[in-house]
Amino acid sequence: MSTASTSADTLPLGKYFASTDKKTRDKAIKNLTIFLSNPTRDALDKPGMTKLWKGIFYCFWMSDKPLVQQALASELAEILLKISTTTSSLAFLRGFWEATVRDWNSIDRLRIDKYYMLIRRFVNASFRLLMRTEWDQAACDEYNSILTGRSGPLCPDDARVPASLSYHLADIYVEELDKALGNSTDEPKLPVPLSFLLAPFFTLAARTPTKSTYQRIHSALLDPLFGALTSARDDDELPRPKRPRLSMPTYPNLIANACTIDPKMEGAIGRLELKKALLKHMFDIASEQDTRDSNRRKLYAIWKNNIDDDAGKGSTVDASAVDPI
């Protein structure tokens, strides 16, 4: 198939993305990168972005060798960082998540692992994009709305969203954030507003009607993170657990450079203070009216189990306000 009709000045047609010829697909992706990174070009409208991502989705579908898949996944995710404006980058990211949610159930078991890999690449690139904006509040707000709005992978109220997407995000989210921080060459780096970035998971844990979704967030994200904040102590901070889990992640880059909400005002805070702030934020979301009663009790239990003598000092949360379990 000829690729003569595609150029760096035009958006590649879907038929080129889904071509059976690898060279045709590769050229379409390169032209797409050039097209989207042009600073004089307006962002695509929603119908245009939907059409574009339908083509990209099946371009990735056609990649059939591990090294080819890995290279293409990285190339697609890196487009987020090559687009000239943050607004357009986030529009591209929204298109990715809407396409992923829409077409996820069509992916067969032989291809599912490569799409999990693609998600991991996009999560990592998304954090690097936000880091580049110095955790701009408007950009972080838009990022969270992409994840939690209708057709978002962490939307608690959209039954069309496959549960396996929230499972996978819970598995990789903090790990990829830690990696993004460790791989950054920008110095100095502003601390990560961790409480803000975790809010979508706190909200999903509070509102999901699915027991397995709550359990996955608890076991894959909340428990390892609070465990790392407890065991990775400074000299005068928390005592080590009596029986530490050998496989417990430590998230060294994240814990060394995190705050709650406002990086410029707060600066990096210590592990104990960070743990208390995250627990309070989780408690506050659990206390909201839209939280399901059964989930509220479970989140309160996490709060209780993590508030020891040291972590409780100076806490603004009144333990007597917690409902009995």
N, C-alpha and C positions, 0 to 999 in steps of 0.2 A: 504494500500500500504506500502510495506517495504521501509525503508529509509537506509537500511544497505549499499547500494552502494554509499552513500554520506559520505564523511569524511572531516575533517578539512584540509586535504592535497590536496583535489581536488575541482575544481569549481563545485558547484551543477548544475545539468542539469535542463533545462527549465521545464521539466515535473514535477519536484519536486516543483518548484515555483508555478506552476499553478494547483497543486493538489487540489482536493475537500476536502482533509483531512487537517484540520488546523495544527495538530501536524507535518505533513510532511512539510508543508510550513514553520512553525516556525523553524524546524530543518534546513531547507535549508537556511534560512536567517542567522541563527547563524553560520552555516558553511561558508557562504559567508563572514561574518564579519571577521572571523578568517583567511580565505583565503586572503582577501584583505589587512588585517593589518599585514601580515607577511613581515617584513622588508627585507627579502632575496629574495622576489619574484618580478620579473619584472612586470611593468604595462601591462595590457591587451592591445592588439592591437585593432584597430578600429573595425574590424569585430567581434572580441571577445566581445568588450564592447557593440556593437549593439545587439548581441545575448543575452548577459547577461541582458541588460535592457528590452528586450522584455519579458524575463521571469519574471523579477521583476515587470514590469508594470502590468502583469496579476496576479501576486501574490497579489498585492494590490487590483486589481479588485475583487478578490475572498473574501476579507475581508468584512464581512457583518454586523458587529455590531459596534455601535459608539465607545465603549471603545476599542475594538479590532483594529478598524481603527486608532484611535488616537495613540495607543501604537505602531502599526506598522509604521505609518508615522514618529514618533519620532525616532524609531529604524533605519529606512532607512536613515534618514537625519543625524543621529549621525555617520553613517559610514564615512562620510566626515572627521570627526575629529579623527577617529580611524585608518585610513589609514596612513602608516608611513611616506610618503613623500607628500609635497604639490603638486608636479607635478602629482602624481597618484590620489590625492584627486580631483584635478581640472579635470582630465580626467574622473573620475567617475561623476563629476558634469556635464561635457559636455554631457556624455552619458544620464544623466537624462533629460536634456533639449531637446536633439535631439529626445529622445523617446516620451517626452511629446508633442512636436510639431507634430511629425509624427502621433501619435495615438489619439490626442486630439479629433478630430471630430468623433471618434468611441465611445466616452463615452456618455452613455445615461443620461437623465436628473435625474434619480434616483441615479446615482453615481457621478455626477459632483461635488457636494459639498465636497465629501471626497478627490477628486483630487485637488480642491482649497486648502484644508487644507494641503495636501502633499506639494504643492508648497510653502505655507507659512512656513512650517517646513524647507524646503530646503533653502529658502531665509535667514532665521534666522541662520541656521548652516553655510551657506556660509560666512556671515558676521563674525561669530565667528572664522571661519577658517582664513580669511584675518586678523582679529585682532591678531590671534596667530602668524602670520608671521610678525607682527608689520607693517602691511600695505606695505609689500614689493612691490616695483614698478612692478617687473616682474609678480608677482602673481596677482596684481590688473589689469595689462594690459591683462593677460590671462582671468581673470574673465570678464572684459568688452567685450573681443572678443567672449567669450561664449554667452553672452547675445545679441550681435549685429551682429555676423557673420551669414552666411547662416544657416538656421535651428535654429537660436537663437530666443527667444521670443520677442526681441526688434529690430529685423532686419527690417530696414525701406524699404528694396528692395526685400523682399521675400514674394510673394503673397500667398505662402502656409501657412504662419504663421497665425493662428487664431487670430482675433482682441481681443477676450476675454482674451487671455493670457496677452497682454500688458495692458488691462484694469485692470486685477487683480493685476499685478505687480505695476501699478501706485497707486492702492488703498492701498497696504500693504508695499511698499518698505521702505519708511522713518519710518513708524511705527515699522517695524521689526528691522531696524537698531538701533532705539532708545532702543528697548527692549534688543537687543543683548548687547548693551553697559551697560544697567542697570543691566543685569544679570551676567556680567563678574565679576569674583573674582580676576582677575589678576591686580596687582597694582605695579607700576603706569601704567596707560594705555596711549599709545600714542594717540594724537588726530586723529579723522577720517578725511581723505582727501575727504571732502564732494563734492567739485567741481569735482573731478575726478570720484567719484562714481555716480554722477548725470549726467555725460556727455552722457551716452546712452539715457537718457530720453530727454535731450536737443536736441540731434541729431534726435531722432525719431519725436519729436515735430516739428523740422525744415523740415523734409523730407517726413513725411507720406502724402500720397495722400488722406487719409481718414479723413474727417472732424470730425467724431465722435471720432477717436483715438486722434486727437489733443485736442479736448474738454475734453476728459477724463484725459489726462495728465495735462491739465491746472487746471481742477476743483479738481482732487483728489490728485495731488502732488504739482504743482507749487504754486497754490493759498494758500493752507494751510501752506506750508513751509515758503513762504515769509510773510504770515500773522503772523506766530509764531515768525519770526525774527523781525517783526515790533512791535508786542504787548508785547513780553517778553523782557522788556528793563532793562538795568542797570539804576542807579539813574540819570546819566547825558546823557542817550542816547535818544532814540526816544520817542515822545509823544504817549500816548495811543490812539488807534482809537476811534472816537466818538461813534461808535456803534459796539463794539466787538461782534463777533458771539459766542453764548454760547457754541457751539459744536467745536470751533476751537481747534485743537490739539496744544500742547505746546512743545513736543519733548524735555523735560528738559535734559535728558542725552546727547543727541546729541548736542544741542546748547551750553551746558557747556563745551564740549570737542571736538571741530572741528577745522579744518584748511581748506586750499584750496587744495593743491597738495602734499606737502612734509611735513609729520608730524615731522620729526626729525629736519628739518631746520627751520620750521615756529613756531612750538609749537601751543598751542591752541590760537585762536584769538577771539576777542569780537564779539558780535552779529552784530553790525553796520558794522564792517570790513568784516565779513563773508557774510553779505547780499550784500554788494557792490561787493565782489569778485564773488559771484554766478551770480549776475545780469550781470557783465561784461563778464563772461564766456558764459552765455546764449546769450548775445548780439553778441559776437564774432562768435559763431556757427550760429546764425541767419544771420550773414553777409557773410557766406561762399557761394560759387558759387552754390553748390548743393541744397541749401535751396529753397523750393518752394516759389514763390512770395507771395502767400496769407498767408502762414505760417510765412514768414518773417515779414509781416506787423503786424500780431497778436503778435509775440514775441517782436517786437519793442514796441507795445502798453503796454505789461506787463512791459517792462523795464521803459517806461515813467511813468506809473502809480505808480511804486515803488520807483522812484527817487524823494524824497522830498528834502527840503532844507538841512537837516542834512545828508541824505544818499548821496547827490550829492557832498558834500564837499570833495575835494581831489580826485574826480573820474578821472580816466584816459580816460574816454569815453566822446567824444565830442557830446553833444546833438544835435548840428546842423547837424551832419552827418546822423541822423535818417531820413528816408524817411517820407514824410507826409502820414497820414493815411486817 
